[in-house]
Amino acid sequence: MDIILIVDMQAGMLSGAPKHDLAGVVARINALTAMVRGTGGRAVWIRHCGQPGDGFEAGSPGWEFLPDLVRSPEDIEIGKTLNDAYAGTGLAALLRSLNPVRVLVCGWATDFCVDSTVRSTVSNGFPTIVASDAHTLSDRPHLEAPAVIRHHNWLWSELIAEPPVRVVPTAELLAEAKTQP
C-alpha cells in the first residue's frame, strides 16, 4: 500500500507572496491522492497548527485546507506545530501501523516543511518518493522558487538512503500506477 503525505496545503499559505504554480501543484496533488486511494492506499493530510493570532491558528480560516483539494472521509489528518511532520506527532507510529510499500511526499513549503518531512520519512526507514512537481513555495529573497524546487529535487535524490529517495514527476507516477496489476 502507498501512503501520500500532503504537507501544509492550507488557506494560510495564500497570504504573502504568490506560490509557484499553485494551481498546477493542487491539480497534481489531486491526481496523486486519487491514484493512491484507487490502489488501496491512504492519504495523510499534514496540517500546521500555528500559535494564537498567526495565520495558521487552529480553527482559523487559514488553518483550513485549500478548498480546491479533493479530500475523502477515509483520509487521515495529522496536526503539527513544527516544520517536521514527525516531530511531536504520531506520524511515524501511524505509518509503521499501515506498513506502506512507499511513502509519497508533496505540499508546501519546499524548503521548510516538505524538506523536513522528506528527510524524516527517510530517517524513519520508509521508502520515500517525492513528486518533483507537486511541491511549491514563494520566491526567496536570494533565489526564485523554480531554482529552490530544482535544488531540493536534486538534493533529495542525492540523500544517502536505502532505498534511495525517488524524485519523479507526477505524470511518471500516474503512468506507473496504470501498469500495475
PyMOL commands that set and color helices and strands:
alter all, ss='L'
color gray80, all
select helices_A, chain A and resi 11-14+22-38+61-63+91-98+110-123+145-157+170-179
alter helices_A, ss='H'
color red, helices_A
select strands_A, chain A and resi 2-7+42-48+76-80+102-108+128-136+166-168
alter strands_A, ss='S'
color yellow, strands_A
deselect
rebuild
show_as cartoon
